[in-house]
Amino acid sequence: MTLVDAVFHLANFAAPALTLALFASAAAKILWRNELRSEPWTSLVGASALASLAAEVAGLVITGRDARMGVYAGMVLACAASLWWSMRRRAGR
């Protein structure tokens, strides 16, 4: 495997987590605009991308394969939990 192949392989591995983070953060900013008014969009995307990517890596370690439906469900739950935590943290201030 060449270096270019390895970079594309890692990019394709991270793409579902990053895409989920982008869309979920945008939807959260639209749906809960009062609660998330002071939270920067970039921090929402960063937190949810990190949580989704961690869930994807954990799913790869546990199942031995990526792109399984259970792993994707875990990514959605991790992303939703990180957005919920951001909303609750801001509401408490």
N, C-alpha and C positions, 0 to 999 in steps of 0.2 A: 504494500500500500504506500503510495507516495504521500508527500506532505499535503498536497492539494486535495487528494482523496480523503485524508484524515480530517482536514478542515471542513470539507463538505459533509462528511459523515457526522461530525460533532454539531455542525449547524443544523442539519436535518433532525438530529436527536433533540436539540433545544427548541426548534421551531414551534412545536405544538404548545409547549409551556409559555413561550413568549407571546404567541398569538392569543392564547387564552387570557393571559395577563392584560394585554392591551384592550381586548374587547370587554372583559369583565370590569376593568377599572373605568373605562369610558361609560359603561352602563351604570356603574355605581355612582359616578359623579353626576349623571343625569337624573337617576332615580332618587338619590338622597343628597340633593344639592345643598339643603340647609345644614345637614349634619356634617357634610364633608367640605363645606365652604372654605375653611382655613387649611385644609389638607392639600398640599400640592399634588397634581396629577402624576408627576414623575415618581413621587414617593409611593403612591398607591401602586403604580405599575411595577416599581422595583420590589416592593414587599410581596406582591402577589406572584411575580415572576420567580422570585427566590423560593417561595413556598411551593409553587407548581413544579419547578425544576427539582426541588428536593424530593417531592413525591414521585416524580418520574424516575429519579435515580434509585430511590428506595424500591420502587416497583421492579426496576431492572435487576436489582440485587436479589430481591425475594423470588421473583418468577424466573429469572435467568433470560428473559426476553423483553424487548421493548415493544411498544405498540400493541398492548393487550387492553381489552376493554376495562378490566378491573383497575389497571394502572391509570387509564384516562379518568375513571370515576374518582380515584384518589386525587388526581390532579385538580379536578373540579372542586372537590371538598376542601382541599388545602387552599386553593385560591379563594374560595368563598369564606373560609375561616380567617384568612389574613385580611380580607376586606372588612369583614365583620369586626375584627379586632381593631382595625384602624378607625372604624366608625365609632365604636364604643369608647376607645381611648380619647378621641376628640370630643365626644359628647360629655365625658366626665370632667373636662377642663372648664 
